[in-house]
Amino acid sequence: MLILINNYYVSKLKLSALYPFPSHIQIGQCCCMLNGCYTFTYITSTEIQVKSAGKTPDDYYKVGNETGAAVLQSYNDILKSCNALDYHDLISCSAKLLTDFPEVFEECQELWKAMVIDEFQDRSAVQYELLRILALHKRITIVGDEDQITIKECCNEAAQCSFVVDKILEISSDGTAGKSSFGDIAILFRRQVLGKIFQAAFRNRKIPFNVHGVAFYRKKVVRTIIAMLRTTLPGSDDGSFRRVFKALLLSEKEETKKVIEHIENVSTVRKSSFISAARGIFSAKVSGTFKRSQLTQGRKVLLMIDMISKLVNKVSY
């Protein structure tokens, strides 16, 4: 579903300038205009999964959820205005392509004479429909984990969490000699939000636990992407450009460090920004400091920064 990231998305939902983007709106919330009123709605796990289930705004209207229908319709309208498809659209549109155009279906049948599907228990409704069409030749093998299927039969994330916590208490309180202690048990989860649900449940049930792994926004790749986006902002600080160069220069760690230090030295001498110094250095055809391959890499990083800036500005308008 739509995540409110900045005022661009708010404006797409026709939110008046008199209603600035509120700082308390968190990921998972959405706004829409319903009956002339602006409404902020928290998007539940059920609503987030509505597209993966192949449902439409009409499905919301049928159950009397006008806000959910308006949110989903607004999200679809934004995608259409950007001439874009999200992940679930790619799957559902592929299914429609195969259904509406027999020649495409026949070509795919000829191309993929047999299919093997792994992690079948994780498929969504729209994925299942695409697989059903592709596998009409009945030459398909699926691989899945029935233990995971047991958990997925629970109605939502809270139910999954309760199921797991109950199991932990069951095996840790078993009277046999082979019982497990809390320290013998580990839980793997894919989404950060699910980890928070488990943590709350463990505290409520007084189960001791430790959390391992890197938080999502502390991951190197995520921090680099955020830095890239920050470089598109007016007056972006040197730190964002420095992080982008550090991540995108394809050289050894020590070599990359020397390149960045040289840019910083030039920036200090010229009393200019990091990015201005970098543009001056890498615009030269020949350098007494860097090899030609290093100049080429620097230009590629600058090209990437410019491409992202143009793309963001294009979307913003």
PLY file of the C-alpha trace (Angstrom):
ply
format ascii 1.0
element vertex 317
property float x
property float y
property float z
element edge 316
property int vertex1
property int vertex2
end_header
0.00 0.00 0.00
0.96 3.67 -0.25
3.53 4.82 2.27
3.56 8.56 2.97
7.20 9.49 2.50
7.02 13.17 1.55
4.72 15.93 0.40
4.76 14.64 -3.18
2.61 11.65 -2.24
0.37 13.88 -0.14
-0.19 16.23 -3.09
-1.02 13.27 -5.31
-3.89 12.53 -2.95
-5.08 16.16 -3.35
-4.21 17.08 0.23
-4.48 20.87 0.47
-1.49 23.01 1.41
-3.57 23.97 4.41
-3.01 20.42 5.64
0.81 20.05 5.74
2.36 16.62 6.04
2.15 15.83 9.78
5.33 14.65 11.46
3.51 11.98 13.47
2.40 9.99 10.42
4.39 6.75 10.39
5.09 4.06 7.84
1.96 1.98 7.52
-0.37 4.98 7.53
-2.14 6.47 4.59
-4.39 9.43 3.84
-7.27 9.85 1.44
-10.13 12.24 0.78
-13.45 10.64 1.67
-16.75 12.54 1.38
-14.86 15.84 1.29
-12.84 15.07 4.44
-9.18 14.17 4.68
-8.74 10.91 6.55
-5.58 9.32 7.92
-5.83 5.54 8.15
-3.43 2.98 9.55
-2.92 0.28 6.94
-3.26 -3.10 8.64
-1.53 -6.28 7.51
-4.84 -7.40 5.98
-5.07 -4.25 3.83
-1.40 -4.41 2.84
-1.99 -7.91 1.49
-5.14 -7.03 -0.44
-3.31 -6.66 -3.76
-1.38 -9.87 -3.22
-4.78 -11.54 -2.85
-5.84 -10.10 -6.21
-8.55 -7.88 -4.76
-9.68 -4.42 -5.90
-11.29 -1.30 -4.39
-14.67 -2.82 -5.26
-13.92 -5.67 -2.85
-13.54 -3.11 -0.07
-16.80 -1.39 -1.01
-18.63 -4.71 -0.87
-17.69 -5.17 2.79
-18.47 -1.54 3.65
-14.88 -0.34 4.03
-15.06 2.95 2.11
-11.79 4.27 3.54
-9.90 1.16 2.47
-11.43 1.38 -1.00
-10.47 5.06 -1.31
-6.89 4.39 -0.15
-6.40 1.50 -2.59
-7.99 3.48 -5.45
-5.74 6.48 -4.72
-2.70 4.21 -4.70
-3.70 2.66 -8.05
-4.32 6.14 -9.50
-0.82 7.24 -8.48
0.70 4.20 -10.16
-1.29 4.92 -13.31
-0.25 8.60 -13.36
3.40 7.49 -13.14
2.86 4.84 -15.83
4.10 2.33 -13.26
3.30 -1.13 -11.94
4.05 -2.43 -8.47
5.19 -5.98 -7.70
1.68 -7.44 -7.49
0.61 -5.65 -10.69
3.50 -7.28 -12.56
2.15 -10.69 -11.57
-1.56 -10.01 -12.18
-0.84 -8.27 -15.51
1.29 -11.23 -16.58
-1.65 -13.54 -15.85
-3.95 -11.28 -17.88
-1.45 -11.19 -20.75
-1.36 -15.00 -20.90
-5.15 -15.22 -20.69
-6.03 -12.51 -23.24
-3.33 -13.31 -25.80
-3.22 -17.03 -26.71
-0.13 -16.58 -28.90
1.86 -15.33 -25.89
0.58 -18.24 -23.81
1.62 -20.75 -26.50
5.09 -19.20 -26.75
5.55 -19.49 -22.98
4.36 -23.10 -23.02
6.92 -23.84 -25.70
9.66 -21.98 -23.85
9.04 -23.49 -20.39
8.24 -27.14 -21.00
8.52 -27.99 -17.28
8.51 -25.95 -14.11
9.92 -26.29 -10.58
8.49 -23.98 -7.91
10.38 -23.60 -4.63
8.96 -22.19 -1.36
5.46 -22.95 -2.60
3.99 -22.29 0.84
4.89 -18.59 0.45
2.89 -18.01 -2.75
0.10 -15.43 -2.76
-3.27 -15.71 -4.49
-2.11 -13.77 -7.59
1.09 -15.83 -7.79
-0.95 -19.03 -7.60
-3.18 -17.85 -10.46
-0.14 -17.11 -12.64
1.36 -20.52 -11.85
-1.95 -22.23 -12.56
-2.00 -20.70 -16.05
1.66 -21.38 -16.81
1.39 -25.00 -15.63
-1.63 -26.03 -17.68
0.67 -28.53 -19.39
0.74 -30.26 -15.95
4.51 -30.66 -15.99
5.17 -28.90 -12.71
7.00 -29.82 -9.51
6.46 -27.85 -6.33
8.69 -27.77 -3.25
7.35 -26.57 0.09
7.60 -26.91 3.84
4.48 -28.25 5.50
5.63 -26.94 8.87
5.66 -23.42 7.45
2.27 -24.05 5.90
0.93 -24.84 9.36
1.98 -21.40 10.54
0.67 -19.67 7.43
-2.75 -21.14 8.03
-3.03 -18.77 10.97
-5.26 -15.83 10.07
-2.72 -13.02 10.61
0.66 -12.07 12.03
-0.65 -11.82 15.59
-2.02 -15.36 15.33
1.28 -16.60 13.92
3.11 -15.00 16.82
0.75 -16.54 19.40
1.16 -19.95 17.78
4.97 -19.73 17.97
5.00 -18.41 21.55
2.65 -21.18 22.69
4.93 -23.75 21.06
7.98 -22.29 22.80
6.29 -22.47 26.19
5.13 -26.01 25.42
8.56 -27.42 24.54
10.35 -25.49 27.29
8.00 -26.77 30.00
8.01 -30.39 28.80
8.69 -32.70 31.74
10.91 -35.06 29.75
14.71 -35.05 29.89
14.89 -33.85 26.31
13.08 -30.57 26.90
14.54 -27.39 25.42
15.50 -24.23 27.27
14.79 -20.74 25.95
18.45 -20.44 24.98
18.10 -23.41 22.61
15.42 -21.71 20.51
15.84 -19.21 17.65
13.16 -17.47 15.58
13.88 -16.27 12.05
11.59 -13.63 10.57
11.64 -11.74 7.28
10.00 -8.46 8.22
11.20 -6.06 10.90
7.65 -5.35 12.04
7.10 -9.04 12.81
10.14 -8.99 15.09
8.55 -6.18 17.10
5.36 -8.22 17.48
7.39 -11.15 18.84
9.27 -8.89 21.24
6.01 -7.51 22.67
4.60 -11.04 23.04
7.75 -12.28 24.81
7.62 -9.40 27.27
3.95 -10.06 27.99
4.60 -13.77 28.57
7.81 -13.05 30.54
10.03 -15.01 28.13
13.69 -13.83 28.12
15.10 -13.08 24.66
17.92 -11.42 22.73
17.65 -9.77 19.32
20.41 -10.44 16.80
20.96 -8.94 13.38
21.24 -5.45 11.92
18.25 -3.13 12.08
16.81 -2.37 8.64
17.82 1.30 8.49
21.33 0.48 9.74
22.06 -1.89 6.86
24.81 -0.63 4.61
22.79 -0.88 1.41
19.81 0.93 2.95
21.99 3.72 4.33
23.56 4.11 0.90
20.16 4.36 -0.81
19.02 6.95 1.74
22.24 8.89 1.15
21.59 8.79 -2.62
18.12 10.24 -2.10
19.47 12.93 0.22
21.85 14.10 -2.51
18.78 15.23 -4.47
17.71 17.63 -1.73
18.65 21.33 -1.96
21.71 22.05 0.16
22.52 18.40 0.76
25.46 17.96 3.15
28.86 16.58 2.20
28.27 13.42 4.24
25.63 12.09 1.83
27.85 12.58 -1.24
30.82 11.08 0.60
28.81 7.94 1.47
27.64 7.55 -2.15
31.19 7.78 -3.48
32.42 5.34 -0.85
29.74 2.80 -1.82
29.89 3.15 -5.62
33.61 3.44 -6.35
34.60 -0.01 -7.60
38.07 -0.28 -6.12
39.91 -1.72 -3.16
39.02 -0.31 0.26
42.34 1.51 0.69
42.23 2.91 -2.83
38.69 4.20 -2.30
39.78 5.78 0.97
42.62 7.64 -0.80
40.25 8.93 -3.50
37.79 10.30 -0.94
40.59 11.85 1.13
41.93 13.60 -1.98
38.45 14.99 -2.78
38.16 16.26 0.81
41.60 17.90 0.62
40.71 19.68 -2.62
37.39 20.73 -1.08
39.22 22.25 1.90
41.77 24.12 -0.24
39.13 25.49 -2.62
36.65 26.10 0.22
34.00 24.32 -1.81
31.57 21.49 -1.21
32.58 17.84 -1.54
30.50 17.37 -4.71
31.90 20.54 -6.35
35.44 19.36 -5.69
34.60 15.90 -7.07
33.12 17.39 -10.27
36.27 19.47 -10.79
38.57 16.49 -10.24
36.74 13.95 -12.41
35.94 16.35 -15.26
39.65 16.41 -16.14
40.73 14.18 -19.00
44.15 13.65 -17.44
45.15 13.71 -13.79
48.50 13.70 -12.07
46.87 12.06 -9.06
44.52 9.43 -10.42
44.81 6.73 -13.05
42.50 6.83 -16.05
40.42 3.96 -14.64
39.89 5.91 -11.41
38.77 8.99 -13.35
36.33 6.81 -15.27
34.88 5.37 -12.06
34.50 8.83 -10.56
32.61 10.04 -13.64
30.29 7.04 -13.41
29.46 7.90 -9.79
28.73 11.51 -10.78
26.57 10.27 -13.66
24.60 8.07 -11.25
24.07 10.99 -8.85
22.84 13.20 -11.73
20.50 10.49 -13.05
18.89 10.02 -9.63
18.49 13.78 -9.21
16.80 14.12 -12.60
14.51 11.18 -11.89
13.44 12.57 -8.49
12.84 16.04 -9.93
10.83 14.59 -12.81
8.60 12.64 -10.42
8.20 15.63 -8.10
6.69 17.71 -10.87
0 1
1 2
2 3
3 4
4 5
5 6
6 7
7 8
8 9
9 10
10 11
11 12
12 13
13 14
14 15
15 16
16 17
17 18
18 19
19 20
20 21
21 22
22 23
23 24
24 25
25 26
26 27
27 28
28 29
29 30
30 31
31 32
32 33
33 34
34 35
35 36
36 37
37 38
38 39
39 40
40 41
41 42
42 43
43 44
44 45
45 46
46 47
47 48
48 49
49 50
50 51
51 52
52 53
53 54
54 55
55 56
56 57
57 58
58 59
59 60
60 61
61 62
62 63
63 64
64 65
65 66
66 67
67 68
68 69
69 70
70 71
71 72
72 73
73 74
74 75
75 76
76 77
77 78
78 79
79 80
80 81
81 82
82 83
83 84
84 85
85 86
86 87
87 88
88 89
89 90
90 91
91 92
92 93
93 94
94 95
95 96
96 97
97 98
98 99
99 100
100 101
101 102
102 103
103 104
104 105
105 106
106 107
107 108
108 109
109 110
110 111
111 112
112 113
113 114
114 115
115 116
116 117
117 118
118 119
119 120
120 121
121 122
122 123
123 124
124 125
125 126
126 127
127 128
128 129
129 130
130 131
131 132
132 133
133 134
134 135
135 136
136 137
137 138
138 139
139 140
140 141
141 142
142 143
143 144
144 145
145 146
146 147
147 148
148 149
149 150
150 151
151 152
152 153
153 154
154 155
155 156
156 157
157 158
158 159
159 160
160 161
161 162
162 163
163 164
164 165
165 166
166 167
167 168
168 169
169 170
170 171
171 172
172 173
173 174
174 175
175 176
176 177
177 178
178 179
179 180
180 181
181 182
182 183
183 184
184 185
185 186
186 187
187 188
188 189
189 190
190 191
191 192
192 193
193 194
194 195
195 196
196 197
197 198
198 199
199 200
200 201
201 202
202 203
203 204
204 205
205 206
206 207
207 208
208 209
209 210
210 211
211 212
212 213
213 214
214 215
215 216
216 217
217 218
218 219
219 220
220 221
221 222
222 223
223 224
224 225
225 226
226 227
227 228
228 229
229 230
230 231
231 232
232 233
233 234
234 235
235 236
236 237
237 238
238 239
239 240
240 241
241 242
242 243
243 244
244 245
245 246
246 247
247 248
248 249
249 250
250 251
251 252
252 253
253 254
254 255
255 256
256 257
257 258
258 259
259 260
260 261
261 262
262 263
263 264
264 265
265 266
266 267
267 268
268 269
269 270
270 271
271 272
272 273
273 274
274 275
275 276
276 277
277 278
278 279
279 280
280 281
281 282
282 283
283 284
284 285
285 286
286 287
287 288
288 289
289 290
290 291
291 292
292 293
293 294
294 295
295 296
296 297
297 298
298 299
299 300
300 301
301 302
302 303
303 304
304 305
305 306
306 307
307 308
308 309
309 310
310 311
311 312
312 313
313 314
314 315
315 316
